[in-house]
C-alpha cells in the first residue's frame, strides 16, 4: 500500500521554477520534467525504503533521495507515518544540500 505524497511549499516552487526553465530552453521539455517527477514520486510512494538514505542528513530524520533518470535532479523526501513528505527538488550539481535548513 502506497502512502500519499505531499510536496512542501518550497519543493513545489522549485518544481515549477525548474519546469519553467526547461520549457524556456525547449518547448515541451518542462512537461517532460514534470512527467519524470510524477514517475519518481509514484516510485517513492510505492516503496520509500528502496531509496538511498541521504548520507549528509542526520540518520534519525530518515531523509532519502530518489534520482531522476533523465534530468539532473533528486526528489528529497522523508517517510512519515501517514504520508511521504517531499522536502525538495534538488539539482545534483548546484547547491545539492541547500534544503537542509528545512528539516
VMD Tcl script that draws the C-alpha trace (Angstrom):
set ca {
  {0.00 0.00 0.00}
  {1.45 3.33 -1.01}
  {1.46 6.46 1.11}
  {0.18 9.80 -0.13}
  {2.98 12.13 -1.24}
  {2.83 15.79 -0.18}
  {5.11 18.50 -1.54}
  {6.32 21.17 0.86}
  {5.62 24.66 -0.49}
  {9.32 25.25 -1.23}
  {9.64 21.95 -3.11}
  {6.60 22.78 -5.21}
  {8.09 26.19 -6.04}
  {11.37 24.53 -7.06}
  {9.49 22.11 -9.27}
  {7.57 24.86 -11.06}
  {10.71 27.00 -11.50}
  {12.68 24.09 -12.95}
  {9.84 23.15 -15.32}
  {9.56 26.75 -16.47}
  {13.31 26.97 -17.09}
  {13.36 23.73 -19.08}
  {10.37 24.87 -21.10}
  {12.20 28.09 -21.95}
  {15.09 26.00 -23.28}
  {12.84 23.88 -25.47}
  {9.03 23.98 -25.54}
  {7.65 20.79 -24.01}
  {10.80 19.94 -22.06}
  {9.26 21.33 -18.87}
  {6.34 18.93 -19.28}
  {8.83 16.09 -19.68}
  {10.45 17.10 -16.39}
  {7.05 17.13 -14.68}
  {6.36 13.63 -16.03}
  {9.73 12.43 -14.73}
  {8.91 13.90 -11.31}
  {5.50 12.22 -11.32}
  {7.17 8.89 -12.10}
  {9.75 9.33 -9.34}
  {7.14 10.35 -6.76}
  {5.00 7.33 -7.68}
  {8.01 5.03 -7.17}
  {8.78 6.70 -3.83}
  {5.17 6.40 -2.63}
  {5.12 2.70 -3.52}
  {8.42 1.74 -1.85}
  {10.09 4.58 0.09}
  {12.67 2.37 1.80}
  {14.01 1.24 -1.58}
  {15.80 4.57 -1.94}
  {19.18 5.54 -0.58}
  {19.32 7.43 2.70}
  {20.91 10.86 2.37}
  {24.37 10.38 3.84}
  {24.75 14.04 4.82}
  {21.49 14.33 6.77}
  {21.14 13.07 10.34}
  {20.21 9.39 10.13}
  {17.41 9.70 12.69}
  {15.49 12.01 10.32}
  {15.22 9.30 7.66}
  {15.88 11.59 4.70}
  {16.14 9.75 1.37}
  {16.73 10.68 -2.27}
  {15.24 9.41 -5.49}
  {17.31 10.41 -8.52}
  {15.54 11.22 -11.73}
  {16.62 9.09 -14.65}
  {16.84 11.78 -17.31}
  {17.24 15.09 -15.50}
  {19.97 16.10 -13.00}
  {17.59 16.30 -10.04}
  {16.72 14.27 -6.98}
  {13.45 14.15 -5.12}
  {14.40 14.58 -1.45}
  {11.82 13.09 0.91}
  {11.03 11.82 4.38}
  {8.65 8.97 5.08}
  {6.18 9.87 7.82}
  {3.53 7.66 9.44}
  {0.75 8.68 7.06}
  {2.47 10.37 4.11}
  {5.63 10.94 2.12}
  {6.85 14.50 2.66}
  {8.69 15.85 -0.39}
  {11.21 18.29 1.12}
  {12.98 19.47 -2.04}
  {13.67 19.05 -5.70}
  {17.46 19.26 -5.57}
  {19.72 19.81 -8.56}
  {22.61 17.36 -8.30}
  {25.32 19.86 -9.21}
  {24.05 23.22 -7.96}
  {23.95 23.53 -4.19}
  {22.68 19.96 -3.74}
  {22.18 20.32 0.03}
  {20.56 23.77 0.19}
  {17.35 22.28 1.62}
  {18.86 21.04 4.91}
  {17.55 24.03 6.85}
  {14.01 22.87 6.08}
  {14.32 19.81 8.26}
}
mol new
graphics top color blue
foreach p $ca { graphics top sphere $p radius 0.5 }
foreach p [lrange $ca 0 end-1] q [lrange $ca 1 end] { graphics top cylinder $p $q radius 0.2 }
display resetview
